[in-house]
Amino acid sequence: MGYVAVKGGTKAIEASKKRLKYERLKDGEIIEIKTILSSMKALVDQVMSEASFYSPFLAALAIKQAEGSMEEAVFLMRAHRSTLPRLYYSQTVETESMFVKRRISASFKDIPGGQMLGATYDYTHRLLDFELAKENTVDNHQWLQAYKQELQDVSREDDIQYFPKVVDYLREEGLFEEYEDDNTSPMDITKESIQFPTPRSARLQTLTRGQTGAVTSLGYASLRGYGQVHPTVGEVRVGDLPIYVDHPTENNENAEDNDFYIGEITVSEVESFVPVSIKNDRHDEELEFEIGYGVCYGQNETKAIAMSILDQCLEHPEFDFPTHSEEFVLLHIDSVESTGFISHLKLPHYVTFQSKLDSIRQVKKGATSNES
Amino acid sequence: MNRRRRTKILIDGDWCLAKGMADEVTQRYNCQNIIAPRQGLTMVRMRESAKKSLFYIGEVLVTEAKVELNQCIGIGIVVGIHEEMARQLAVIDAAYKAELPETKKWEDRLLKAEQLIKKEKSKQQTELFETTVNFETMDV
């Protein structure tokens, strides 16, 4: 049999697209973008993080269009992002300026400013709440009124508090190494392909836009023994960060006077404390702590913690562990790349497969004639 | 008032304030669009706290507009899809650059709006403090 190169299918593809729309519409229900925005925040956050593109509205639209498929929604966001011009670069964002909505530490009971739980599923019973199946707006409104009433009695502070980092106190005590601000221009992996070994900026950018499941799985693998990092979480913080950009033409000598505040983004940030053995001046083994860093768009603490583990793994390459190999980790965690490559396998490969079949037939034929 | 503080008040506060100020200008002066409101990206540069180096966390969708007023160019930038707001911010920015007399009268309104924002934020924070853990050490 010869090769079977084919063309055609246009009509079938059009019919398939119509079928897709039919499947989405057939039950007569419409989910509004505002409903997704207010009731599926975690999903919206995850899409923005994996798309590396912060826009809750567009993420909600992508979720609607993709009918809840994460990989499709992230692909749509990445594709849309590629149609837009990059107009500005922000000034450096420092997370000390975060308006904190949640901040906890697994390392210290007493942290300056206290442990603020904020809104979290951490302490909820993982039992299905069947009451939600018959939820109605009247009851919800009443609950909200009662909750606001409860908060009326809370005594007010006049000033807004910004929380220092837990690690800063440990640095002051000399327990963690102090670093000067490193203002080396970061690499941008959307402009340059990564080369190995990568600079730290490329690693962090790749990790923060990694697929949540992939980043979490590899972080978990490291904890289970396929890596050498088992940290204690020093601080998890979730909150809003202000973004400022410089004026494009004015003299920016007094940058703070002339820059633009453009709004806020919500992020989750994690500092993990990792014990490492080092040799001191007398060549004795000594225990020291290093910090693994994780951050991502929205509230997605598991991803940020896993990122902090992988950050530390990649800081210390180990030949024996895949989670310490930057090539292994960084080239396999991107949602669009991994889902795209896997799903392309279902697209027509008629020519290549027929070619392989031909080869096998030839081999078998050769074997048969040799036997005879 | 510097641009940083002004834009923070206008964006974080009630957007009616920006609309009112921009309307005052456009009713009296000729404001030409240089760049009509358009969507674009701002790449966010962050400093990580482990080694204090810089990296890019990702891009943010913004709306940008540019206008000209009395030969002065004003720029408006805001996170999200907000075409009217971007243009209003651009008009206000141009008004300050052109040193229009109206801008002197805006100071009080801006300061009052700033107080309201602070009050609202501190209220929000106080409510969040209700979730702060009060540890009790147990006798073992």
Interface residues (C-beta under 8 A of the other chain):
Chain A: M48 S49 A51 S52 F53 Y54 S55 P56 F57 L58 R81 L84 P85 R86 L87 Y88 Y89 S90 Q91 T92 V93 E94 T95 F99 V100 K101 R102 K109 D110 G114 Q115 M116 L117 G118 A119 L151 V154 S155 R156 E157 D158 D159 I160 Q161 K165 V167 Y179 E180 D181 D182 N183 T184 S185 P186 D188 R200 S201 A202 L204 Q205 T208 R209 P242 I243 Y244 V245 H247 P248 E256 D257 N258 D259 F260 Y261 I262 G263 E264 I265 V267 E269 E271 E290 I291 G292 Y293 V295 C296 Y297 D311
Chain B: N2 R3 R4 T7 K8 I11 D12 Q39 G40 L41 T42 M43 V44 R45 M46 R47 E48 S49 A50 K51 K52 S53 L54 F55 Y56 I57 G58 E59 V60 L61 V62 E64 I75 I77 V78 V79 G80 I81 K118 K121 S122 K123 Q125 T126 E127 L128 F129 E130 T131 T132 V133 F135
